[in-house]
């Protein structure tokens, strides 16, 4: 039997947040951050436990999200596979480094960094919806120069994801769109990357004893269900309003986390 250090009411709140976070993961990418935000703001867990437990929930969601987008065809091209492979491989080193760096980050600084990332991602989403993104760099994943750029991007994203306990799609989707990758392809590639970030970051935190397996199972189950629902939503409707709402919420919670 799973035992949690929280009362039933808080556990139900975390489960609800996890479900809607899962929808966000496969609909537009930056959804998993709400799991990390909830664990940080609603529970007394140390920042290392927040990050470690959150990453543990993202391993299976990444697998399921990847299979879903493979099924719908986004991962069936040479371009998409090149993006996923290079981004994932370079993220491994970053994820392990981020997990180690977290040991030296006090909870107050963790909240400041998490809040800053939330506001940045929210701002990017809103800017894109209001004005559209003009890619700052036209990345070609089939050429050496493009692969080197992807490798540097993957390393950077892996460090921040591993450090803060946020899923790969939170940062990868906005970053890939900025370099000219189509939205659904960016979400699909980020699902693959998230498997490696989450797996290696979880390993790093588990070695430190900072993964609450029971909590990861309780949160991960509704998160997984939300991932499946979100994939269907992404192919059934235009998620413009959802993106705008997500951007507003992230901008709103950012200052709260930073204080």
N, C-alpha and C positions, 0 to 999 in steps of 0.2 A: 504493500500500500504506500502511495506517495504521501510524504509528509512535507508540508510547506510552513514556513515561519510567519505566515500571514493569515488573517481571518478570512472567512468565506466571502464577505463583501468585496474586499480588495482583490481576492483571487478572481472573482467574476468580472471585475472591472478590467483586470489585466487580460483576461480571456477575450473580452469584447474588443479591446484595443488591438489585440493580436490578430483577430479575424479581419478587421478593417485594414490593418497594416498589410496583411497578406494580399488583399485586393489591390492595394496601392503598388505592391512590388511588381506584379505582372501587368498592371494596367499602364503605369507611367514610370515605374522604377523607384523613385524615392518614397517608398511606403514603409520599409523596414525600420526607418529611423524612429518611428513612433514606439516601437517595442523598446528601443534603447532609452528614449525619453521617458517612457512610463516607468521602467525599472529604476531609472535615476531619480525621478521626481516623486514617485509614489512609494518607494521602498527605502529602507535604511541600508541597502547593500552598498558595499564599498565600490568605488569606480572600477576596480579590477574584476569584481564579481559581476557587475553590470555588463561590462564588455564581454567577459568570458561566457556568461550564460546567454547573452543575446546572440553571439556568434554560433553557439551550439544549435540554436533554433534555425539558423540560416543555412545549415549544411543541407538538410533535406529539402527545404524550400527551393534552394538553388537547383537541386537535382530535378525536382518536379517541374519547376519553371522551364528548365532547359529542354526536358522531354516534350513539354507542351508546345514550345516554340519550334522544336524540331518537327513535331507532328503537323503544325500549321504552315511549315515551309520556309520560315525566316532563316533557318540555319542550314539550308540545303545548297547554298552557293559557296564558291571558292572564296569570295570576299568575306562573307560572314564567318566562315571557319577560320580564315587567317586572322581576323580581328579577335575572335574568341581565344585562339591558341596563344597568340603573342601577348594579349592582355592578361590572360590567366597565368601564363608562365612567369611573367615579370611581377605579377601581384603576389606570388608566393613569398618571395624574399621580403617584400614590403610588409606583408601580413605578419610574418614572424618578427620582423624588426619592430613593428608597431606594438605587438603584444609585449615585447620586452620593455619598450619605452614607457608603457602604461604603469609599470612598477614605480616609476619616479614622478608620476603625475598625481598631486593631491586631488581630493574630491572637488575642491573649489575650482581649481584650474580645469579639471575635467568638464565641469559644468560650463565654464566659460568657452572652452573649445567646442563643446557640443552645441551650445547656443549659437556660436559664430557660424558653424557649419549649417545649422538649421536655417538661419537667416540668409546665408549665402545661397543655399539651394532654393529657398522660397523666393528670393529675389530673382534668381535666374528663371525660374518657372514663370513668374508673373511677367517678367520682361519679354520672355519668348511668346507668351500668349497675347500680349498687347502689341508688340512690334515685330515679332518674329525674329528668329536667329539668322544672322548673316554669318556663315562659318568663317572663323578667323584663320583657318588653315584647311585646305582641301586635301585631306589625308587619303593616300592610296595604299591600302593594306597589302597589296600584291607587289609593291616595290620596296626595295631595301630601306629607302629613306622613310617611307611611311611606317615600316615595321619598327625602325629605331624610335620614331616618335611615339608609336603605340607602346613600346617597351618602357620608355621613360614615363609615359602616362600611367601605365599599369603599376610601376614601382611606387609612384607617388600616391596613387589611389589606395594601393595596398597598405602603405604606412598609415595613412589617416583612418582607413577602415579598421585596421587591426588595433590601432591605438584607442579609438573611440567606441568600438563595438557596433558599428553601423554596417549594414549589408553593402556589398559591392555596388548594386544598382543605384543606391542613394547618390553616390558621386559619379559613377561611371556613365549613367545615362545622360545627365546634363553635359558632361565633358565630351562624350562621343558626338552628341548633337552639335556642339560647338565646332568640332572639326569636320562637320559635314556628313556624318553618318545618319541615315534616315531613322526616324523615331522608333518604329517597331523593330528594326534591325539592332538599334542601340539597346533596347530593352532585352532582346533575345540574347545578344552577346554578353550583356551584363549578368544574365542568369548563370551562364557558364562560368564567368569569372568569379561569381559569388561562391560557387562550390569550393574553389581553391582557397579564396580568401578566408572563408568561414572554417574550412577544415584545418588549415594550418594555424590560423589564429586560435581556434579552439584548442588545438594541441598545445600551443604555447601557454595558454591560460590554464589548461588542465594540469600541466606539469607544475604550475604554481599553486594548484589546489583551488582555483578560482572559478570553477564551473559548477553551478548548482544543477545537477542532472534532473532532479525531480521538477524543479521550476522550469527547466528547458522543455521537458515533456509536456507539462501542463500548458505552457504558452505556445509551444511548437505545433501542437495538434490543431488548434483553431487557425493558427498562422498558415499552416499547410492547406487547410480548407479554403481560406481566403485567397491563396495563390491560384488555386484551380478556378475559383469564381472570377478572379481578376483577369485571368487569361481569356475567359469567355467574354467578359465585359469589353476587353480591348478589341475584340474582333466583332462585337455586336453593335457597339454604339460609338459615337464620337465623344471621347472623354474630355472635351475642352473645359466644360464646367467643373469637372472633378479636378483637373489640373489647377485651375484658378483657385478653387477652394483650398486645395492642398498648399499652394503657395502662400495664401493668406494665413493659414493656420501655422505654417512653419515660421513665417515672419513674426507672428504673434507670440509663439512660445519661445523663440530665440532669446529675447531679453530676459524672460523669466528664468531660463536655464542658466544664463550668464550671471545672474545676481546671486 
